[in-house]
Amino acid sequence: LLVSPSSSSGLHPAVMLLLCFISSAACTSLGFTEEPFERAGKADGYCSRVLRAQSNRKESNNEFRLRVEGDPDSYQPGSTYRVNVIASSPSYFRGFTLIALKEGAGGDKDDDYAGNFRIIDEDETQFMTNCPHAVTESTPRRRNNIQVFWTAPPTGSGCVLLKASIVQKKIIFFQDEGPLTKQMCEKESLYGDATDKPLLDCCACGTAKYRVTFYGNWSEKIHPKDYPRRANHWSAIIGASHSKNYVLWEYGGSASDGVKQVAELGSPVKMEEEIRQKGDDVLTVIKMKAQWPAWQPLNVRAAPSAEFSVDRIRHLMSFLTMMGPSPDWNVGLSAENLCTKECGWVQKVVQDLIPWDAGTDSGVSYESSNKPTVPQEKIRPLTSLDHPQSPFYDPEGGAITPVARVVVERIARKGEQCNIVPDNVDDIVADIAQEEKEEDDTPETCIYSNWSPWSACSSATCEKGKRMRQRMLKAQLDLSVPCPHTQDFEPCMGPGCSDEDGSTCMMSEWITWSPCSMSCGAGIRSRERYVKQFPEDGSLCTLPTEETENCVVNEECSPSSCLVTEWGEWDACSATCGLGMKRRERMVKMPPADGSICGAEVLEVEKCMMPECHTIPCLLTPWSEWSDCSVTCGKGSRTRQRMLKSPLELGECTEDLEQVEKCMLPECPIDCAMSDWTEWSECNKSCGKGHTIRTRVVTMEPQFGGDPCPETIQRKKCKVRKCSRGQGNSDDKKRRKEQREKRRSKQVKTEVTSEHPGCKMRPWSSWTECTKQCGGGIQERLMTVKQKFKTTQLSSCKERKEIRACNVHPC
């Protein structure tokens, strides 16, 4: 390839080895064998031989260098970068090898290699045949630059070494440190003290309660390219705290039907059904409302949040939300572990989010028309090099600017904790902070200042008084929506007094009720709270930390009854405004023992009323292509459709979802049309052999390539009777005489009367020209009415028409 066999004896051994990897034929022609490597272990494959070949090298003097565009010092897991191997002028190289190796790895097994290369120009580069982890040249020739894409490995891969070797004449240039080696380490993780993902088991005790808050940063200012100004939004957020046995979504996995509906339509309904069907693998369903538009200042609209719990089994948290409009793009967390290595609970997680592709639609821009991906592809993060029409495209590669940030904070713990490392001060403060904020029912159209501090109590004794706080109404965006009060009051007592048995304990809020103690019939359930702050005088708290109440599950406990779980929490209202529905569910734990059908209700639905609806623009997909015309010729119609992408609960959309228009194709062929056959004529001979004919006429000539017309005349033989001797001649004389009389009648210009009394007729018109030159045609003549007498009936006086055959000789 690079040299002739006759010159191989002077080649550097590493050059010959590289030639072997480029072409096995070159190995044979050069007399280079693989015997030295036959003594190597079985696990030592071609890739490790490439590395050993590179060990025979000459240090370069900065003639060649490996560069990652943007010159980053670290990589974002899953992001794509452009990698260049460059020769400084006037230097050049003929061949090269490029690999990405985990730092400290030997390269003798697949796990030693990090990330994936992607070919940009197949005429320049290709994957090495015997070492698919390496990229090499397609053809050896002089060059001073090559480039490929490299997608960084997933989280937890550590530092990576991008290494290049250069073949120039008989020398391989390669360096462990210097211009041909680039070290890139993973960006610092924001997972707090969480264990490395994925964590299979958790050793923490008790339970913990968290609040997740979603901050959308997707705005025209930060992501200006093709930003959809009219319909940008985040869909309703759906997720869960769950066990390791359930995966909502993950990179490299396939999107479920629920994930597909969120990704393409922004609908969380199917996803929630899938989550609830997982039973004990799910502890809490996480739901947050949709956000229209996608971004607003926090002083105008608070960031959406939700609370959830985790325990030793269900210590992972996942969620997702759709970027709308988009083909199938989402953001979210997958299996975020909240259990620490020290058997405790993570205090806080902060994660910036980039969009990912669900693999169900092949669109490349926000408002691409629907293009279902068949077969469905794996879930993957979007990169800045996916497609030039992508709103995130950057020809230099690099990480996509995050479109959102999620913050997960621990707000409470319950039960005995078993972590062996004491909490830090910040962790303790987080637990004694207020668990529950008051529900804020303020309409989004009312903008207030913050609440002022509480005033002093109106009572200085232990008699009950009240205290007040105030806020100012700064703006009312919709005058039809009333804004609530600007003052707030709450009961209080003087310093040192308490309305709860003289105790000055600070207690947490009650934690959710436990399951009923009985799965059938009457039982007991309990809930707990704990002391957040003891009295300053050191006395004990006398307030209860646990309370119980009666509960009934499966009232009928006969063999024909089935066992069901307790009712779950009510779902959020199906409508974000106006009248909607909400539901709650329970599940059948055990069917009736006697095999009968379970009659217990497992679903309850009731109405719910949300604030009055306001106009929300319809979120529609672009129009599809026009369908084919409904006919194959002539006039027809064609249609095109579009789909509603905004959730139905946002209100009815009155926009047309289908359009119809007329279409015109070339005229349809019209076949020849004929009249019916006439009756057979009389035999043309009064005796002996003769013939009789019948005719028909063309009522429609063929058009636009239609079928041609068939024959218009038919004849057949006839024989009336046998002629007597000499009769034939007399018949001929008689016929000639009749013809002479007819000719004389044509010359007479006098009028004749009709055979019908009461009418005066004109003479017969001349015969028309024969319709055919041969093969049998027809002629016509007419006798028209000239005068009708007053006594004549209408039906007794009418025109006459005669038809005769002509040109009956064969063509």
Order of alpha helices (4+ residues) and beta strands (2+ residues): alpha-alpha-alpha-alpha-beta-beta-beta-beta-beta-beta-beta-beta-beta-beta-beta-beta-beta-beta-alpha-alpha-beta-beta-beta-beta-beta-beta-beta-beta-alpha-beta-beta-beta-beta-beta-beta-beta-beta-beta-beta-beta-beta-beta-beta-beta-beta-beta-beta-alpha-beta-beta-beta-beta-beta
